[in-house]
Amino acid sequence: MQLDDRHHRPCPICHRFPAHAKIFLEERIDPEKLNEFSFSSRKEPEHLCYQMVRCPDCDLVYVDRPPSQGALANAYHTADYDSSEEANDAASSYIRAFTPALLRIHKGSALEIGTGTGIFLEELTRFGFGAVAGVEPSTAAIAAAPAHRRAWIREGIFVGEDFPAASFDLICCFMTLEHVRDPLDIAESAYRLLKPGGAFLTVTHDYRSSVNRLLGGRSPIIDIEHMQLFSGRSVSALLERAGYVQVEAAPFTNRYSLRYWNRLMPFPASVKKSFNAILSAVGLAQMKLSLNVGNSAAVGFKPDGQ
């Protein structure tokens, strides 16, 4: 990741330069800690970050001097992948959380932005969707997908103009809006691609949650991948600004193995390694545990007749 060619940007939601934006996090970059997993999903936290400021109007925390779009695209294209098990767990959690929204819409076509191995697309086919498609920038993630899922996935960065307007009943974007330079463009593009009455679903980190406030700079959400961090208020503002109605944001519960939860803990590597050994010895490493670890699930709908 090149650290040069970084320019100041306004708040990604209101597109204004806040007059009284306060520094939320000082920049912490250690090139020696960066590796092929630094821009991969569900990695072990490195607690590196670019400087982030908070917009007092939108409540969004964002990198005010982010890397270029080209640098980000290359970082995700070349990122490694080793989280298939956790992706499967996440997909099951997403289906449970969004079932009420899914029951409200026509189960025709669905698109997932940042689809990884496409496991959530497979969950959607089981839920009754007739046609599914995904966009994923990581070559390694796509390679890890079974052959039948790879046929659903388009490799690259999501570009709304690649798809016809009003062509999807559902568009999903899970743990992805934090990673892009312009989340409003993603939300607005998704709005254009949705059929009237369709839904946009997203899961984001909530920096105002109790657990993330408690952990502070040791929270897993403090990461060089994240170009912005949302709160319930800011993700709602994003969707409403993009035109969605009946917007709702609520705390989200993840369900992962004890082994994976241990990976996220803000403890020294030696402590986590010892605890993993204990979990494996007593047969609990793969035991699933549901926790609210400071994420939000949000949904917005495109009005009928638009």
Residue pairs with C-beta under 8 A, 6 or more apart in sequence:
1 34
1 38
1 39
1 67
1 71
1 75
1 224
2 67
2 68
2 71
3 29
3 67
5 67
5 68
5 71
6 65
6 66
6 67
6 68
7 65
8 17
8 64
8 65
9 62
9 64
9 65
9 66
9 181
10 16
10 17
11 17
11 18
11 21
11 55
11 57
11 58
11 60
11 62
12 60
12 62
12 181
12 182
12 183
12 184
12 227
12 228
13 55
13 58
13 60
13 183
13 184
13 234
13 237
13 238
13 241
14 55
14 57
14 58
14 241
15 184
16 55
16 57
18 53
18 55
18 56
18 57
20 56
21 53
21 54
21 55
21 56
21 64
22 53
22 54
22 56
23 51
23 52
23 53
24 52
24 53
24 54
24 61
25 49
25 51
25 52
25 61
25 217
25 222
26 51
27 49
27 50
27 51
28 47
28 48
28 49
29 48
29 49
29 50
29 224
30 48
33 46
33 48
34 46
34 48
34 224
36 78
36 79
36 80
37 43
37 44
37 79
37 80
37 82
38 46
38 48
38 75
38 79
38 224
38 225
39 75
39 76
39 78
39 79
39 224
39 225
40 79
40 80
40 81
40 82
40 83
40 138
40 140
40 141
41 81
41 83
41 86
41 87
41 116
41 141
41 175
42 83
42 86
42 87
42 90
42 260
43 83
44 263
44 264
45 220
45 222
45 223
45 264
45 266
46 223
46 224
47 217
47 218
47 222
47 223
48 222
48 223
48 224
49 63
49 222
49 223
49 224
49 226
50 63
50 65
50 66
50 67
50 224
50 227
51 63
51 64
51 65
52 61
52 62
52 63
52 64
52 228
52 229
53 61
53 62
53 64
54 60
54 61
54 62
55 61
55 62
55 234
58 233
58 234
58 237
58 238
59 208
59 231
59 233
59 234
59 237
60 228
60 229
60 230
60 231
60 234
60 237
60 238
61 207
61 228
61 229
61 230
62 227
62 228
62 229
63 226
63 227
63 228
66 72
66 181
66 227
67 75
69 157
69 181
72 179
72 180
72 181
72 227
73 137
73 157
76 137
76 138
76 157
76 179
77 137
77 138
77 139
78 139
79 138
79 140
79 141
80 140
81 116
81 117
81 138
81 140
81 141
81 143
81 144
84 117
84 119
84 144
85 257
85 260
86 256
86 257
86 260
87 116
87 117
87 119
88 119
89 254
89 255
89 256
89 257
89 260
89 288
90 120
90 174
90 175
90 254
90 256
91 119
91 120
91 122
91 123
92 123
92 255
93 252
93 253
93 254
93 255
93 290
94 120
94 123
94 172
94 174
94 201
94 203
94 297
95 102
95 120
95 123
95 127
97 203
97 252
97 253
97 297
98 201
98 297
98 299
101 199
101 201
101 299
102 127
102 170
102 199
104 199
104 301
105 169
105 170
105 197
105 198
105 199
105 301
106 169
106 195
106 197
106 198
107 127
107 128
107 129
107 130
107 169
108 129
108 130
108 131
108 168
108 169
108 195
109 129
109 130
109 131
109 132
109 133
109 167
109 168
109 169
109 170
110 121
110 124
110 129
110 131
110 132
110 133
110 168
110 169
110 170
110 171
110 172
111 132
111 133
111 134
111 135
111 163
111 168
111 170
111 171
111 172
111 190
111 193
112 118
112 120
112 121
112 132
112 133
112 134
112 135
112 171
112 172
112 173
112 174
113 134
113 135
113 158
113 171
113 172
113 173
113 176
113 186
113 190
114 135
114 136
114 137
114 158
114 173
114 174
114 175
114 176
114 179
115 121
115 134
115 135
115 136
115 152
115 153
116 136
116 138
116 141
116 145
117 141
117 142
117 144
117 145
117 146
117 149
118 132
118 134
118 136
118 145
118 149
118 150
118 152
118 153
119 145
119 149
120 172
120 174
121 132
121 133
121 134
121 149
121 152
122 132
122 149
124 132
124 170
125 132
129 169
129 170
132 152
133 152
133 153
133 154
134 152
134 153
134 154
135 153
135 154
135 155
135 156
135 157
135 158
136 142
136 153
136 154
136 155
136 156
137 155
137 156
137 157
139 155
142 150
142 153
142 155
145 153
154 162
158 186
158 189
159 189
160 185
160 188
160 189
160 190
160 192
160 193
163 193
164 193
165 192
165 193
166 192
166 193
166 194
166 195
166 196
167 193
167 195
168 193
168 194
168 195
168 198
169 194
169 195
169 197
169 198
169 199
170 194
170 198
170 199
170 201
171 190
171 193
171 194
171 198
171 199
171 200
171 201
172 200
172 201
172 202
173 186
173 190
173 200
173 201
173 202
174 201
174 202
174 203
175 203
175 204
175 205
176 186
176 202
177 183
177 186
177 187
177 202
177 204
177 228
177 230
177 235
177 238
178 204
178 205
178 221
178 225
178 226
178 227
178 228
178 229
178 230
179 225
179 226
179 227
180 186
180 227
181 227
183 228
183 238
184 238
184 241
184 242
187 200
187 238
187 239
187 241
187 242
187 244
188 242
188 243
190 200
190 242
191 200
191 242
191 243
191 244
191 302
194 200
194 302
195 302
196 302
196 303
196 304
196 305
196 306
197 301
197 302
197 303
197 304
198 301
198 302
199 299
199 300
199 301
199 302
200 239
200 244
200 299
200 300
200 301
200 302
201 297
201 298
201 299
202 235
202 239
202 297
202 298
202 299
203 252
203 295
203 296
203 297
203 298
204 230
204 235
204 295
204 296
204 298
205 212
205 221
205 226
205 229
205 230
205 294
205 295
205 296
206 212
206 230
206 231
206 232
206 251
206 294
206 295
206 296
207 213
207 221
207 229
207 230
207 231
207 294
208 231
208 232
208 233
209 251
209 292
209 293
209 294
209 295
209 296
210 294
211 219
211 292
211 293
211 294
212 219
212 221
212 294
215 266
218 266
219 266
219 294
220 264
220 266
220 293
221 229
221 294
230 238
230 296
231 296
232 249
232 250
232 296
232 298
235 249
235 296
235 298
236 247
236 248
236 249
236 298
239 247
239 298
239 300
240 247
240 300
242 300
243 302
243 306
244 300
244 301
244 302
245 300
245 301
245 302
245 303
246 299
246 300
246 301
247 298
247 299
247 300
248 298
248 299
248 300
249 296
249 297
249 298
250 296
250 297
250 298
251 292
251 295
251 296
251 297
252 292
252 295
252 296
252 297
253 290
253 291
253 292
254 290
254 291
254 292
254 293
254 295
255 288
255 289
255 290
255 291
256 288
256 289
256 291
257 285
257 286
257 287
257 288
257 289
258 279
258 284
258 285
258 286
258 287
258 288
258 289
259 276
259 279
259 280
259 285
259 286
261 289
261 291
262 272
262 275
262 276
262 279
263 272
264 293
265 272
267 275
276 285
279 285
